[in-house]
Amino acid sequence: MAATPESKVKAKIKKILQTHGVYYAMPIGTGYGNSGVPDFLCCVRGRFVAIEAKAGRGTTTALQDKNLRDIERAQGVTFVINEESLDTLEKYIRLLAHEDFND
């Protein structure tokens, strides 16, 4: 089975997270779970980060937007990442994963 454009973005996100030792989970949307949950739920040195992967000009659904807003209200950080914004995610994760908490 050929990889979809979105699955390619997810694979690149996984690589970024693994490179920096980030814990992550990828919830599977089923009838028993919450709908609209971002593709990646991460803990980066105690900080909650949620990532929704999209391919190309893909956009989030209303339910995904609600979940992303709810996470931000709870002081979490959210990203919607496509092929063009992988570098932004990489920079943020690198800074957060390696920041010095001794200041």
Backbone bond lengths (Angstrom), bond angles and torsions (degrees), N, CA, C in turn:
res aa  C-N    CA-C-N  psi(-1)  N-CA   C-N-CA  omega(-1)  CA-C   N-CA-C  phi
1 M - - - 1.454 - - 1.519 109.17 -
2 A 1.305 117.32 129.83 1.454 122.49 -178.00 1.525 110.45 -73.40
3 A 1.313 115.41 145.75 1.460 120.57 178.33 1.519 109.84 -72.59
4 T 1.319 115.61 137.54 1.464 120.11 177.01 1.531 108.40 -79.65
5 P 1.331 117.84 160.72 1.467 119.58 176.89 1.530 112.27 -56.70
6 E 1.342 117.33 -39.64 1.463 119.14 179.43 1.523 111.79 -68.55
7 S 1.324 117.77 -36.60 1.469 119.19 178.88 1.528 110.89 -66.36
8 K 1.323 117.05 -29.14 1.471 120.16 175.68 1.526 110.79 -68.10
9 V 1.340 116.67 -39.23 1.466 120.38 176.60 1.529 109.25 -64.83
10 K 1.329 117.24 -43.70 1.468 120.62 178.97 1.525 111.45 -60.28
11 A 1.317 117.10 -40.27 1.470 120.72 178.99 1.533 110.86 -62.52
12 K 1.319 116.68 -39.21 1.471 120.17 179.10 1.528 110.93 -70.27
13 I 1.327 116.84 -36.96 1.464 120.21 176.24 1.528 109.63 -63.52
14 K 1.336 117.40 -45.49 1.471 121.13 177.38 1.516 111.03 -54.99
15 K 1.314 116.58 -44.21 1.469 120.70 -178.86 1.526 110.77 -61.53
16 I 1.334 117.04 -42.96 1.465 120.72 177.91 1.522 109.83 -60.48
17 L 1.314 117.06 -48.26 1.462 121.01 -178.06 1.524 111.21 -63.12
18 Q 1.314 117.20 -45.34 1.470 121.15 180.00 1.522 111.63 -64.59
19 T 1.318 117.22 -38.72 1.469 121.21 179.84 1.523 111.45 -58.55
20 H 1.327 116.10 -34.40 1.468 120.43 -175.92 1.531 112.76 -103.64
21 G 1.325 117.32 13.27 1.457 121.17 174.83 1.516 114.11 66.55
22 V 1.313 117.04 32.15 1.459 121.54 -177.88 1.526 109.86 -85.67
23 Y 1.340 116.09 133.72 1.462 120.21 171.81 1.523 107.08 -75.79
24 Y 1.337 115.98 135.00 1.455 119.20 174.93 1.521 110.27 -147.61
25 A 1.326 114.33 155.45 1.463 122.51 173.69 1.513 106.79 -131.61
26 M 1.325 114.50 148.14 1.463 120.82 178.30 1.524 107.87 -119.05
27 P 1.328 116.65 93.76 1.466 119.56 -178.95 1.525 111.24 -62.65
28 I 1.311 115.65 142.02 1.460 120.69 178.31 1.520 107.84 -101.24
29 G 1.320 115.62 124.91 1.458 120.01 179.44 1.519 111.08 -73.05
30 T 1.315 116.50 111.54 1.462 122.04 176.66 1.516 108.24 -132.53
31 G 1.291 116.49 177.81 1.455 120.77 177.03 1.516 113.22 -65.10
32 Y 1.323 117.26 -15.58 1.460 121.14 -177.64 1.521 113.17 -98.79
33 G 1.306 118.08 -10.27 1.463 121.08 -178.00 1.510 111.78 -106.13
34 N 1.330 115.59 -173.51 1.455 121.68 176.64 1.518 109.42 -85.87
35 S 1.301 116.72 134.01 1.459 120.71 177.43 1.527 109.79 -83.37
36 G 1.317 116.05 149.61 1.458 121.02 175.89 1.507 115.11 81.41
37 V 1.335 117.76 5.67 1.464 121.05 179.02 1.530 108.43 -69.34
38 P 1.340 117.90 139.36 1.467 119.86 179.76 1.528 112.19 -57.57
39 D 1.327 116.04 158.41 1.459 122.41 -176.58 1.523 113.15 -64.02
40 F 1.325 117.35 -34.01 1.465 122.01 -178.67 1.517 109.37 -127.18
41 L 1.323 116.86 128.61 1.457 123.17 171.17 1.521 105.75 -112.77
42 C 1.322 116.43 119.74 1.468 120.89 -169.26 1.523 112.00 -125.07
43 C 1.320 114.20 153.29 1.458 121.37 169.88 1.524 106.67 -123.39
44 V 1.326 115.40 115.10 1.462 121.54 -178.68 1.524 107.26 -115.48
45 R 1.333 115.91 101.35 1.468 122.27 -178.40 1.518 111.56 48.22
46 G 1.337 115.62 46.94 1.450 121.47 176.36 1.513 114.98 87.04
47 R 1.299 118.22 -1.40 1.463 122.37 179.71 1.530 109.90 -102.46
48 F 1.328 116.23 136.67 1.464 121.36 -179.91 1.518 109.74 -87.87
49 V 1.325 115.76 124.96 1.465 122.26 179.46 1.522 108.19 -130.24
50 A 1.327 116.63 129.71 1.461 122.28 177.68 1.523 108.56 -115.50
51 I 1.333 115.67 137.27 1.463 120.65 -177.44 1.520 109.67 -129.31
52 E 1.307 115.98 127.03 1.463 122.92 172.64 1.524 106.97 -105.91
53 A 1.321 116.67 125.10 1.471 121.78 -179.74 1.524 109.87 -95.23
54 K 1.307 114.85 136.50 1.467 121.48 176.06 1.522 107.81 -137.36
55 A 1.300 115.70 153.29 1.461 120.61 176.37 1.520 108.83 -105.86
56 G 1.311 115.00 142.42 1.463 120.03 176.19 1.510 112.28 55.40
57 R 1.327 114.91 -126.92 1.460 120.55 -179.27 1.522 112.03 -96.66
58 G 1.324 116.51 20.74 1.456 120.73 179.10 1.517 110.83 -56.28
59 T 1.303 116.27 143.96 1.459 121.01 -178.53 1.520 110.19 -121.00
60 T 1.306 114.96 159.15 1.456 121.00 179.18 1.525 110.06 -77.10
61 T 1.321 114.91 154.51 1.460 120.69 175.84 1.530 109.04 -83.92
62 A 1.311 116.20 168.30 1.471 120.63 177.52 1.530 110.59 -59.16
63 L 1.325 117.72 -39.85 1.460 121.03 -179.83 1.533 111.26 -68.50
64 Q 1.326 117.32 -39.26 1.465 120.19 175.57 1.527 110.20 -63.05
65 D 1.335 116.95 -42.92 1.468 120.63 178.16 1.522 111.04 -59.35
66 K 1.338 116.92 -42.44 1.464 120.35 178.49 1.526 111.02 -60.65
67 N 1.327 116.75 -45.46 1.467 120.01 178.94 1.522 111.65 -62.72
68 L 1.326 117.52 -41.96 1.467 120.75 179.00 1.534 110.60 -63.04
69 R 1.328 117.46 -41.89 1.476 121.11 177.51 1.532 110.64 -63.91
70 D 1.334 116.64 -42.12 1.469 120.33 179.32 1.525 111.13 -61.68
71 I 1.310 117.08 -40.20 1.471 121.09 178.25 1.523 110.10 -64.80
72 E 1.321 117.14 -42.86 1.468 120.34 179.09 1.531 111.01 -64.45
73 R 1.340 117.27 -38.76 1.473 120.62 177.22 1.529 111.28 -62.79
74 A 1.327 116.30 -28.58 1.463 121.20 179.26 1.530 111.42 -88.90
75 Q 1.338 116.63 14.01 1.462 124.16 177.21 1.528 114.45 76.69
76 G 1.326 116.99 14.30 1.461 120.25 173.81 1.525 110.28 -83.56
77 V 1.312 115.59 167.49 1.465 122.64 178.33 1.520 107.61 -110.33
78 T 1.335 116.92 136.96 1.458 120.29 -179.13 1.521 111.31 -125.29
79 F 1.321 114.53 150.91 1.460 122.75 176.11 1.516 109.05 -137.34
80 V 1.316 115.79 144.01 1.463 122.43 164.65 1.520 103.80 -114.39
81 I 1.337 116.22 115.76 1.464 121.67 -169.67 1.521 110.57 -117.75
82 N 1.327 114.77 133.41 1.464 121.31 170.48 1.522 108.29 -125.83
83 E 1.315 116.79 -171.92 1.464 121.18 -176.51 1.533 112.11 -56.60
84 E 1.317 116.18 -34.83 1.470 120.75 -175.16 1.529 113.22 -81.03
85 S 1.320 118.08 -18.10 1.464 119.51 -176.33 1.530 113.33 -108.91
86 L 1.323 117.32 9.84 1.468 120.47 178.19 1.524 111.69 -59.82
87 D 1.326 117.95 -36.91 1.469 120.98 179.26 1.526 111.83 -62.80
88 T 1.335 116.48 -39.22 1.463 120.53 178.06 1.521 110.33 -62.33
89 L 1.324 116.66 -44.93 1.460 120.34 177.46 1.519 110.73 -61.88
90 E 1.314 116.97 -45.62 1.476 121.68 179.92 1.536 110.48 -56.28
91 K 1.313 117.89 -46.40 1.470 121.70 -178.77 1.524 110.76 -63.94
92 Y 1.327 117.53 -44.31 1.453 120.88 -179.17 1.531 110.73 -63.61
93 I 1.312 116.81 -49.06 1.465 121.07 -178.63 1.525 110.22 -62.57
94 R 1.316 117.31 -42.92 1.467 120.38 179.21 1.524 110.47 -59.98
95 L 1.329 117.13 -46.43 1.468 120.24 179.66 1.518 111.52 -63.83
96 L 1.317 117.48 -46.39 1.450 120.93 -177.76 1.526 111.77 -68.82
97 A 1.310 117.60 -40.83 1.466 121.51 -177.51 1.517 112.14 -68.98
98 H 1.315 116.90 -23.68 1.464 119.57 -174.85 1.520 113.55 -120.13
99 E 1.347 117.28 10.47 1.461 119.48 -178.48 1.504 110.32 -66.86
100 D 1.306 115.04 154.12 1.463 121.89 -179.30 1.525 108.59 -93.14
101 F 1.314 116.72 116.87 1.463 120.92 -179.99 1.520 112.40 -86.40
102 N 1.318 117.91 7.24 1.457 120.94 -176.70 1.529 113.47 -93.90
103 D 1.325 118.29 14.77 1.472 117.40 -177.83 1.489 112.20 -91.45
